[in-house]
Amino acid sequence: MRNITVAVDEETHRRARVRAAELDTSVSALVREFLRRLVPGERRGRLESQPLESALERRRRLFEEVFADFDARGVGLHMADNLPREALHDRSTIRSEGDSASLSDTDG
């Protein structure tokens, strides 16, 4: 095992020590795990851990998961579900639907 030296400001060091204590580990172990996740490697024939992803990569992955879930459940945004332009701008219809909905809410 190799030793490395990392310089951080006092506040970062203090906060890292506090977080390490909360996790019942050491700052060295936190840094070691961070570096392992940053650069995954082979260990005993398997991928050791997943690499860290950037914020953009994480957002893309989460969006893909949500849309895959929508597709799997048959939920989504379809043009057929949209109101026609006339109904969209017919405020009297929207108001009357809203009024009837609010009345049914107070009936129970």
N, C-alpha and C positions, 0 to 999 in steps of 0.2 A: 504494500500500500504506500502511495506517495503522499507526502505532506505538501500543502500549498499555503501561501499566506495571502490573505485578502484584507484590504484596508477599507473600513467603513467608518462613517461618522459616529459620534458617541450615541446620538439618539437612535440610530438604526441598530447599533449594537445592543443598546438597552432593550429596545423593543423585541429584538430577536431572542435575547435571553429570557424575557418574560414569556414570549410565545413558546419557546422550547420548554420552559418549566410547565406551562399549561398542558403541553403534549407529553410531559414526562420523558423528555429526551434532551439532547444537547444541541447547541448551535452547530457544532461540527456535523452531527447527524442530519440536521435540517439542510445544511449546505450540500452534504453528500447526496441526499435524496434528490435535491433540486438538480444537481449536476447529472445524476443518473437518469432522471426524467428528461433532461435537456438533450442528452446524447444516449439514446437507448443502445444496449449492446446485447450480445448473445451470452447467456449464462445457462449452463447445463442443457444446451440444445433448444432453448426457447427464448423468445424475446423477453428481456428482463422487465421492461415497463414501457408504457406509452410515452412518446415524446410530448413535451409541452407544446401547446398550440398557441398561436398568436390570437389576439382578440378577434381579428377578422376571420381567421380560420374557425374559431369557436362559434362565432355568429353564423357563419355559413353552414357548419355542421348542424347546429341547432335548428336552423330554418329547414334544412333538408330532412331532419328527423320529424319536424312538425308536419311538413307537407307529405312525407311518406305515411305518417299516421292518418292524415286526412284521406289520402288515397285508399289506404287499407280499410278505413271505416266508411268509405263512400261519402265523406263529407268534403265540402269544398265550395269554391265560388264558381258558379256556372252562369253563363250569360242568360240561360233560360230562367234562372232564379231572379233576375233583375226586373224591376218594374218598368213598364213601357214609359217613354218620356212624358206622355200626357198624364199618367197616374202619378208620376214622380212630382210633377208641378201642380197637381190638383190639391191645393191646401185644404179646401173644405172637406174632401174625403179623408185626408190625413187627420184633420181635427176631429171629425165625427168618430173615426176609429179610435182615436186617443181618448175621447170622452167616454165612449162605451167601455173601453178597457179600464179606465179609472173608476167607473161606476161598478163594474163587476168586482173590482178589488175591494171596494168598501162594503159590498153586500155580505161577504163572508165574515 
